């Protein structure tokens, strides 16, 4: 497994009692063909009701013999889940997060050039960043 990204790290309460243990709870929220999204909650108590932060991590399974190749992961099943309603909500959220990440990737500057308006803004910012000496054309 390789960490593909840390997505949506949220701090709910920055005042963490450093004299207490922190409790981390992880949930597999969504799985794709070769990736999985895992939510990690950070709390100041074992029950998790004193939630301090949470983050979504995306991991991608890699083939041991050829790390450039992805490897399929098992599908997510909810059998034996303590909180099936919560698991389904996390799954639906994970599915939306995956769709959002794919949408953002499709609009990435690596795939799509800047629009005319974006090019104008970039050019304007470039000109503003230059001092008069640098802006001279010889």
N, C-alpha and C positions, 0 to 999 in steps of 0.2 A: 504494500500500500504506500502511496505517496500522497502528501497533502497538496491538493490542487489549489485551495484557497481558504482563507478565513473570511467568512462573509457575515456582515451584520453583527459586529461585536457591540453589545449594548451594556452600559453601566447604569443600573437603576439607583444605586445608592453608593456614592463614592466614600462614605464613612464606614470603612471596614474595621471591625475590632481586631487589631493585630495580636491581641492576647488570647484570641480564640482560634480554634482550628477552622479551616475552611472545608466545606464539603462540596465535592464536584459530583454531579450526576449527569450521565450521558444517555442520550436517546438516539437510536437510529430512526431518522424521520422519513427518509426516502431513499430508494435505491433505483439506479438506472441500469443500463446494461453492464457497465464496468465501474460505476461510481456510486458513492453513497454520501448522503448528507447526515451529519450527526450534530445534534444540539447538545451543548454542554452548559449546564447551569451551575453557578457558584453561589453558595449560601453560607451563612454563618451558623447554621444549625443542621442537625442530621435530618430533620423533617423537611427541610427545603423551603419552609414558609417565610424565611428571612432572606429572600432572594436578593443578591447584590449585583449580579451580572449574568449575562448569557451570550453565547456566540454560536454561530453555525459554522461547522467545518465541512469541507468537501474533500473526500479522499477518493483516489482513483486506484483501482487494483492494477498491478503491473505483473507481466509474465516474468517469472524468476530467471528464465534462460535468455529472454530478450526484453529488457526493461523498456524498450521503445514501444512495445506492443502492450495494449491493454488486455486485461483478463476479465472474463465475466464474473459477476458476483451473484450469489443466490438471491432469489426474490424475497421481498419482505413479507412475512406472514404474521398475523396477529394472534395466533393460537396461544393460549396460556398467558396472554397479556393481562396484567393487574388492572390496568385502566384502558380498556379498549376504546372508549370514546375519546380520551386524550390522545391515544395512539393514532386514531383516524384523523383527528384535527391536525396533529403534527405531520402526518403523511400528506394531507391536502396542502398544508403550508409548504412542505418540502417540494411538492410538485409545482406549486406556484413559483417558489424560489428558483427551481431549475429552469422553468420557462423564462423567467426574468433574466437569469444569467445567459441563456442562449440568445435571447433578444438583444441584450447589450453586446454580446460578442459579435452578432451579425452586423451591428452598427459601428463596430470598432474602427478606428482610424487605420488599422492594419488591413481592413477589408474594404472600407468605403472612403474615398477621398473627401476632404472637406467640401461643403457646399459653397456656392459663390459668396453668400453672406458670411459664412465662417472664414473663408479665405480673406475677405475684406477685414474682418476683425483681427485675424492673425497678422495681416500686413500692417494694420494700424498699430498693434501692440509692438511689432518689430520696430517700426519707425520711432515710436515713443521710447524704446529702450536704447536707442542709439544716441550718443551725444553728437554735437555738431561736428566735431573733429572726425568721428567715425563715419558720418553720413556723407562726407565729401566724396565725389566721384572724380577720379583722376583721369 
